[in-house]
Amino acid sequence: MVRKAQQRGFTLIELLIVIAIIGIIAAILIPNLIDALQRARQKRTLANVQMTGTAMMAWLTDEAAAAAAGAATNQVDLTEYLSISAPNLEDELVSTYMQELPQLDGWKNSFDFYLDTANPLGKEAMAIRSSGRDQKKSGDTYTPGGFETSDYDQDIVWTDGFMVRWPQGKKN
């Protein structure tokens, strides 16, 4: 008689141990991955705001021949700024100052753009705002300063040549 070779597989306990180890590793890595994704979205938003702000400053310099940007202020009230739609801002900036106007922040929310094309040297000439991950604006009045980098719900705001609200340590 020919004996069949014994086939040995994994026992139930061995499989459960492997699954438990995989679960522990996943529990450690997934929160760090999610935080890294949020941080990347925040950095992308900040870069888009700064790039668009630079293009707006170039436009202002060309249009008004002088820029009065970067003036010191204690508060910024966006209700004093004239809102401009993304297509209208795109008409002003794209092809001359930038290739494409980023209309969405890192969380796929629309930016708020403000530009006074009729009075570019006015006190409230231009601004950009991202409402952050939660899509809720923190109001219209902002005191300049940074915020905790891990607070992804904070608004990111740029006005008249400088950052008003930014992730801590990211000021220009």
Secondary structure as UniProt FT lines:
FT   HELIX           12..64
FT   STRAND          76..77
FT   HELIX           78..80
FT   STRAND          83..84
FT   HELIX           86..93
FT   TURN            95..97
FT   TURN            106..107
FT   STRAND          112..115
FT   TURN            120..121
FT   STRAND          126..130
FT   TURN            132..135
FT   STRAND          141..142
FT   STRAND          145..147
FT   TURN            149..150
FT   TURN            152..153
FT   STRAND          156..159
FT   TURN            160..161
FT   STRAND          162..167
FT   TURN            168..169
//
